[in-house]
Amino acid sequence: MQSILSILRNVNTFLWSGPLLFLLMGTHLYFTMKLHFPQKKIFYAIRLSLLPDKEAKNGSLSAFGALATTLAATLGTGNIVGVSTAVALGGPGAIFWCWITGILGMATAYSECYLSVLFKSRTREGLCLGGPMYVWENGLHNKSIGKLYAALTLLAAFGVGCSTQANALSSTAYTSFRISPHLSGFLAALLTGFIIVGGIKTIGNVCTKFVPFLALLYMASCFILLFLNRDAILPAIELILLHALAPNSIGGGLAGGSLILTARYGIARGLFTNEAGIGTAAIAAAASDSVSPAKQAYVSMTAVFWDTVVMCLLSGLVIVTNMLKHPESLAGVNDGALTDMAFRYLPFAGQEFLSLCLIAFAITTLIGWSYLGESATTYLSGSKGIFAYKVAYIVMIYVGAVMPLNIVWECTDFINALMIFPSITALFLLRKHIRE
């Protein structure tokens, strides 16, 4: 087992240290230029997402419901703990590169979602289904690669979508509130199971109601901290920009490092949090009842904006302003605790509040990813496999909460890497179909 873990770790380090970062950033740049910078229409896209939803037909999602489901799957520990790790390992400049990844990644997200809506299928009951697997089948007439992508999505659902989130939830509950992992895992499985047995309509309704509330609550707490640290905001922005472009002249934050190291951790964190290029957001986008690929793609594109451009930036600014305002608080802090240290200065039980946010985001991620896995199961086995999948998913929530996850994390990183290749290949092969 240790030898397998070592091999996986070495392969993931190689892939995520260079080849995949260049591939994804190159894709982001290409579609940004090809589509004449669709990011300039972000405010139009936000207005579209906030328009009153028409009732979706046949159990499909509304446009905003698809966006909320995407955000449920992407917003979470990566925006909080992940940004902390990026700053600790890559220095303050990593925030800039994470932010740039979000800006450019919106074009790739638009392209993915456009193709998925364009080539989506409908069941006999009229339910909308889509994603890269349907793009390969309906757009490129290659069902074999579609099945491969669906299988990888199913594995990822049990990994990053289920086990790792359940483990993060149980670890936080035990560290902050001394709740047994067995109890927190059981309760998380019970709550998530109660929601996902209702199908995509129930999942969409829950995500629509709770994800925006949780995001606004976390953002409000960040604004409070930034107000308390307001005299350090401009120096923090200056430090981030200077360190992003010339880290050697400043020192690499907690870890030291070069421009390559700073960019690596910032870009990798941005790619992990918004998943642009992996194709999973397109699965939720295609579940909407929207008939306009462009409009749904614009709405779904805002997920990257909120996830990386806004949430990761706020987390990063809170961390760096706290580093400047309270340098004494950094003594002995490990990689993932910078956000925790910053939230200690909230005027109301900051650490407990942050822990509750982490737990709540983990639960919404469990809910959002359950649909992505369900869609993959439907593609592979039809509706007859859905019940078995949901039972297995609920059981894995409990298992993930109580088991060590080193091997699961490494497998998840490797699966995500494998998902990128068919997703991006389809984008380039069908690039002429993508329109603004």
JOHUQUI-V590192 format. One record per residue. N is the residue number from 0. SS is DSSP state (@ for helix, = for strand, . for the rest). OMEGA is omega as a letter, one per 40 degrees, with the letter a starting at -180 (NA if undefined). Layout:
BEGIN
{{N | SS | OMEGA} {N | SS | OMEGA}}
END
This chain:
BEGIN
{{0 | . | i} {1 | @ | i} {2 | @ | i} {3 | @ | i} {4 | @ | a} {5 | @ | i} {6 | @ | i} {7 | @ | a} {8 | @ | i} {9 | @ | i} {10 | @ | a} {11 | @ | i} {12 | @ | i} {13 | @ | a} {14 | @ | a} {15 | @ | i} {16 | @ | a} {17 | @ | a} {18 | @ | a} {19 | @ | i} {20 | @ | i} {21 | @ | i} {22 | @ | a} {23 | @ | i} {24 | @ | i} {25 | @ | i} {26 | @ | i} {27 | @ | a} {28 | @ | a} {29 | @ | a} {30 | @ | i} {31 | @ | i} {32 | @ | a} {33 | @ | a} {34 | . | i} {35 | . | i} {36 | . | i} {37 | @ | i} {38 | @ | a} {39 | @ | i} {40 | @ | a} {41 | @ | a} {42 | @ | i} {43 | @ | i} {44 | @ | i} {45 | @ | i} {46 | @ | i} {47 | @ | a} {48 | @ | a} {49 | @ | i} {50 | . | i} {51 | . | a} {52 | . | i} {53 | . | i} {54 | . | i} {55 | . | a} {56 | . | i} {57 | . | i} {58 | . | i} {59 | . | i} {60 | = | i} {61 | . | i} {62 | @ | a} {63 | @ | i} {64 | @ | i} {65 | @ | i} {66 | @ | a} {67 | @ | i} {68 | @ | i} {69 | @ | i} {70 | @ | i} {71 | @ | a} {72 | @ | a} {73 | @ | i} {74 | . | i} {75 | . | a} {76 | @ | i} {77 | @ | i} {78 | @ | a} {79 | @ | a} {80 | @ | a} {81 | @ | i} {82 | @ | i} {83 | @ | i} {84 | @ | i} {85 | @ | i} {86 | @ | a} {87 | @ | a} {88 | @ | a} {89 | @ | a} {90 | . | a} {91 | . | a} {92 | @ | i} {93 | @ | i} {94 | @ | i} {95 | @ | a} {96 | @ | i} {97 | @ | a} {98 | @ | i} {99 | @ | i} {100 | @ | i} {101 | @ | i} {102 | @ | a} {103 | @ | a} {104 | @ | i} {105 | @ | i} {106 | @ | i} {107 | @ | i} {108 | @ | i} {109 | @ | a} {110 | @ | i} {111 | @ | a} {112 | @ | i} {113 | @ | a} {114 | @ | a} {115 | @ | i} {116 | @ | a} {117 | @ | a} {118 | . | a} {119 | . | i} {120 | = | i} {121 | = | i} {122 | . | i} {123 | . | i} {124 | . | i} {125 | . | a} {126 | . | a} {127 | = | i} {128 | = | a} {129 | . | a} {130 | . | a} {131 | @ | a} {132 | @ | i} {133 | @ | i} {134 | @ | i} {135 | @ | a} {136 | @ | a} {137 | @ | a} {138 | @ | a} {139 | . | i} {140 | . | i} {141 | . | a} {142 | @ | a} {143 | @ | i} {144 | @ | i} {145 | @ | i} {146 | @ | i} {147 | @ | i} {148 | @ | i} {149 | @ | i} {150 | @ | i} {151 | @ | i} {152 | @ | i} {153 | @ | i} {154 | @ | i} {155 | @ | i} {156 | @ | i} {157 | @ | a} {158 | @ | a} {159 | @ | a} {160 | @ | a} {161 | @ | a} {162 | @ | a} {163 | @ | i} {164 | @ | i} {165 | @ | i} {166 | @ | i} {167 | @ | i} {168 | @ | a} {169 | @ | i} {170 | @ | i} {171 | @ | a} {172 | @ | a} {173 | @ | a} {174 | @ | a} {175 | @ | a} {176 | @ | i} {177 | . | i} {178 | . | a} {179 | . | i} {180 | @ | i} {181 | @ | a} {182 | @ | a} {183 | @ | i} {184 | @ | i} {185 | @ | a} {186 | @ | i} {187 | @ | i} {188 | @ | a} {189 | @ | a} {190 | @ | a} {191 | @ | i} {192 | @ | i} {193 | @ | a} {194 | @ | a} {195 | @ | i} {196 | . | i} {197 | . | i} {198 | @ | a} {199 | @ | a} {200 | @ | i} {201 | @ | i} {202 | @ | i} {203 | @ | a} {204 | @ | i} {205 | @ | a} {206 | @ | a} {207 | @ | a} {208 | @ | a} {209 | @ | a} {210 | @ | i} {211 | @ | i} {212 | @ | a} {213 | @ | i} {214 | @ | i} {215 | @ | i} {216 | @ | i} {217 | @ | i} {218 | @ | i} {219 | @ | i} {220 | @ | i} {221 | @ | i} {222 | @ | i} {223 | @ | i} {224 | @ | i} {225 | @ | i} {226 | @ | i} {227 | @ | i} {228 | . | a} {229 | @ | i} {230 | @ | i} {231 | @ | a} {232 | @ | a} {233 | @ | i} {234 | @ | i} {235 | @ | i} {236 | @ | i} {237 | @ | i} {238 | @ | i} {239 | @ | a} {240 | @ | a} {241 | @ | a} {242 | @ | i} {243 | @ | a} {244 | @ | a} {245 | . | a} {246 | @ | a} {247 | @ | a} {248 | @ | a} {249 | . | a} {250 | . | a} {251 | . | i} {252 | . | a} {253 | . | a} {254 | . | a} {255 | . | i} {256 | . | a} {257 | . | i} {258 | @ | i} {259 | @ | a} {260 | @ | i} {261 | @ | a} {262 | @ | a} {263 | @ | a} {264 | @ | i} {265 | @ | a} {266 | @ | a} {267 | @ | i} {268 | @ | i} {269 | @ | i} {270 | @ | i} {271 | @ | a} {272 | @ | a} {273 | @ | i} {274 | . | i} {275 | . | a} {276 | . | i} {277 | . | i} {278 | . | a} {279 | @ | i} {280 | @ | a} {281 | @ | i} {282 | @ | i} {283 | @ | a} {284 | @ | a} {285 | @ | i} {286 | . | i} {287 | = | i} {288 | . | a} {289 | . | i} {290 | . | a} {291 | . | i} {292 | @ | a} {293 | @ | a} {294 | @ | i} {295 | @ | i} {296 | @ | i} {297 | @ | i} {298 | @ | a} {299 | @ | i} {300 | @ | a} {301 | @ | i} {302 | @ | i} {303 | @ | i} {304 | @ | a} {305 | @ | a} {306 | @ | a} {307 | @ | a} {308 | @ | a} {309 | @ | a} {310 | @ | a} {311 | @ | i} {312 | @ | i} {313 | @ | i} {314 | @ | a} {315 | @ | i} {316 | @ | i} {317 | @ | a} {318 | @ | a} {319 | @ | i} {320 | @ | i} {321 | @ | i} {322 | @ | a} {323 | @ | a} {324 | @ | a} {325 | . | a} {326 | @ | a} {327 | @ | a} {328 | @ | a} {329 | @ | a} {330 | . | i} {331 | . | a} {332 | . | i} {333 | . | a} {334 | @ | a} {335 | @ | a} {336 | @ | a} {337 | @ | i} {338 | @ | i} {339 | @ | i} {340 | @ | i} {341 | @ | a} {342 | @ | i} {343 | . | a} {344 | . | i} {345 | . | a} {346 | . | a} {347 | . | i} {348 | . | a} {349 | @ | a} {350 | @ | i} {351 | @ | i} {352 | @ | i} {353 | @ | i} {354 | @ | i} {355 | @ | i} {356 | @ | i} {357 | @ | i} {358 | @ | a} {359 | @ | i} {360 | @ | i} {361 | @ | i} {362 | @ | i} {363 | @ | i} {364 | @ | i} {365 | @ | a} {366 | @ | a} {367 | @ | a} {368 | @ | i} {369 | @ | i} {370 | @ | i} {371 | @ | i} {372 | @ | i} {373 | @ | i} {374 | @ | i} {375 | @ | i} {376 | @ | i} {377 | @ | a} {378 | @ | a} {379 | @ | a} {380 | @ | a} {381 | @ | a} {382 | @ | a} {383 | @ | i} {384 | @ | a} {385 | @ | a} {386 | @ | a} {387 | @ | i} {388 | @ | a} {389 | @ | i} {390 | @ | a} {391 | @ | a} {392 | @ | i} {393 | @ | i} {394 | @ | a} {395 | @ | i} {396 | @ | i} {397 | @ | a} {398 | @ | i} {399 | @ | a} {400 | @ | a} {401 | @ | a} {402 | . | i} {403 | . | a} {404 | . | a} {405 | @ | a} {406 | @ | i} {407 | @ | i} {408 | @ | a} {409 | @ | i} {410 | @ | a} {411 | @ | i} {412 | @ | a} {413 | @ | i} {414 | @ | i} {415 | @ | i} {416 | @ | a} {417 | @ | a} {418 | @ | a} {419 | @ | a} {420 | @ | i} {421 | @ | a} {422 | @ | a} {423 | @ | i} {424 | @ | i} {425 | @ | i} {426 | @ | a} {427 | @ | i} {428 | @ | a} {429 | . | a} {430 | @ | a} {431 | @ | i} {432 | @ | a} {433 | . | a} {434 | . | i} {435 | . | NA}}
END
